[in-house]
Amino acid sequence: MEIRKVDADERELIEDYLSLDESLLYSLIPPYIEEGVLYTLPGQIDSGKKTFQELIPRLQKKICQEWELCKKIDDPVLNDQINLVVAIGDVICALVGIIPPNLIATLIVKMGVRAFCSCSRLE
C-alpha cells in the first residue's frame, strides 16, 4: 500500500494531535463548526464528542466497509501512526466538512482502529 507524501508541517501537526489525549482532541472540533461560540473546556469537549458521535456511522461505512480497513490494517506501511492517520484522513476528507480530516483520523487511531471497525485479528 502506498500513501501520499507528507510534508514537514503536516507531519508536525499530526504529531501534535497524537500527543494529545482523546478529550483534548474532542475539544478541538467545535471551533471549526461553531464559530464565535465560547465554551468552558468541559462544554467544548462534550460538544466535540457529540459531533464525533454523529459522524461515526458515516465514518464506519467509509473506512470499515468501503475502504475495507480490516483487510489493510496489517500492511507494514500502516504500522506507523502518522501514515495511518494520513491514510484514514485522506479516506474521510469528504465526510468531515470543515473539520480537519487528520484531527478526526487521529481520534480514530487513538481509540484503536481495530475496535472502531470491529476487526478480528484473523482478517
C-alpha positions as CSV (number, residue, x, y, z in Angstrom):
1,M,0.0,0.0,0.0
2,E,1.2,3.5,-0.8
3,I,0.2,6.7,0.9
4,R,0.8,10.2,-0.2
5,K,4.0,12.0,0.9
6,V,3.5,14.1,4.0
7,D,5.3,17.5,4.3
8,A,7.1,18.6,7.5
9,D,4.3,20.9,8.6
10,E,1.6,18.3,8.2
11,R,3.8,15.7,10.0
12,E,4.3,18.1,12.9
13,L,0.6,18.8,13.2
14,I,-0.2,15.1,13.2
15,E,2.5,14.5,15.8
16,D,0.9,17.3,17.9
17,Y,-2.5,15.7,17.6
18,L,-1.1,12.3,18.5
19,S,0.4,13.8,21.7
20,L,-3.0,14.9,23.0
21,D,-5.5,12.7,24.9
22,E,-8.9,12.0,23.4
23,S,-10.6,14.6,25.5
24,L,-8.4,17.4,24.2
25,L,-8.8,16.2,20.6
26,Y,-12.6,16.4,21.1
27,S,-12.2,19.9,22.3
28,L,-10.5,20.9,19.1
29,I,-13.6,20.1,17.0
30,P,-16.2,22.8,18.0
31,P,-14.2,25.8,16.9
32,Y,-14.3,24.5,13.3
33,I,-18.1,24.2,13.3
34,E,-19.4,26.7,15.8
35,E,-17.7,30.0,15.0
36,G,-18.0,32.6,17.8
37,V,-19.3,30.2,20.4
38,L,-17.5,30.2,23.7
39,Y,-17.4,27.1,25.9
40,T,-15.9,26.1,29.2
41,L,-13.4,23.3,28.4
42,P,-15.8,20.5,29.6
43,G,-18.5,22.0,27.4
44,Q,-16.2,22.2,24.4
45,I,-15.2,18.5,25.0
46,D,-18.8,17.5,25.2
47,S,-19.7,19.4,22.0
48,G,-16.8,17.8,20.2
49,K,-17.8,14.3,21.4
50,K,-21.3,14.9,20.2
51,T,-20.2,16.0,16.8
52,F,-17.8,13.0,16.5
53,Q,-20.6,10.6,17.6
54,E,-22.9,12.0,14.9
55,L,-20.1,11.3,12.3
56,I,-19.4,7.7,13.4
57,P,-22.0,5.9,11.2
58,R,-20.7,7.6,8.1
59,L,-17.1,7.2,9.1
60,Q,-17.5,3.5,9.8
61,K,-19.3,3.0,6.5
62,K,-16.5,4.8,4.6
63,I,-13.5,3.4,6.5
64,C,-14.6,0.0,7.5
65,Q,-16.9,-1.1,4.7
66,E,-15.9,0.8,1.6
67,W,-12.2,1.2,2.2
68,E,-12.1,-2.2,4.0
69,L,-9.7,-1.1,6.7
70,C,-9.7,-4.6,8.4
71,K,-8.1,-6.1,5.2
72,K,-5.5,-3.3,5.1
73,I,-4.6,-2.8,8.7
74,D,-1.7,-5.3,8.8
75,D,0.1,-3.6,5.9
76,P,3.5,-2.6,7.2
77,V,3.1,1.0,5.9
78,L,0.2,1.4,8.3
79,N,2.3,0.4,11.3
80,D,3.5,4.0,11.5
81,Q,0.8,6.0,13.3
82,I,1.4,9.1,11.2
83,N,0.9,7.1,8.0
84,L,-2.2,5.5,9.4
85,V,-3.6,9.0,10.3
86,V,-2.8,10.3,6.8
87,A,-4.4,7.3,5.1
88,I,-7.6,7.5,7.1
89,G,-7.7,11.3,6.8
90,D,-7.5,11.0,3.0
91,V,-10.3,8.4,3.0
92,I,-12.7,10.6,5.1
93,C,-11.8,14.1,3.9
94,A,-15.1,14.5,2.0
95,L,-17.2,13.3,5.0
96,V,-15.9,15.7,7.7
97,G,-16.7,19.1,6.2
98,I,-14.5,21.8,7.5
99,I,-13.2,19.8,10.4
100,P,-9.6,18.8,9.6
101,P,-9.7,15.1,8.4
102,N,-6.4,14.4,10.2
103,L,-8.0,15.5,13.5
104,I,-10.8,13.0,13.1
105,A,-8.4,10.4,11.9
106,T,-6.2,10.9,14.9
107,L,-9.2,10.3,17.2
108,I,-10.0,7.1,15.4
109,V,-6.3,6.0,15.7
110,K,-6.2,6.9,19.4
111,M,-9.4,4.8,20.0
112,G,-8.0,1.9,18.1
113,V,-8.8,1.3,14.5
114,R,-9.5,-2.4,15.0
115,A,-12.0,-1.6,17.7
116,F,-13.6,1.2,15.6
117,C,-14.1,-1.2,12.7
118,S,-14.7,-4.3,14.8
119,C,-11.8,-6.1,13.1
120,S,-10.9,-9.5,14.2
121,R,-7.3,-10.5,14.4
122,L,-7.8,-13.1,11.7
123,E,-8.8,-10.6,8.9
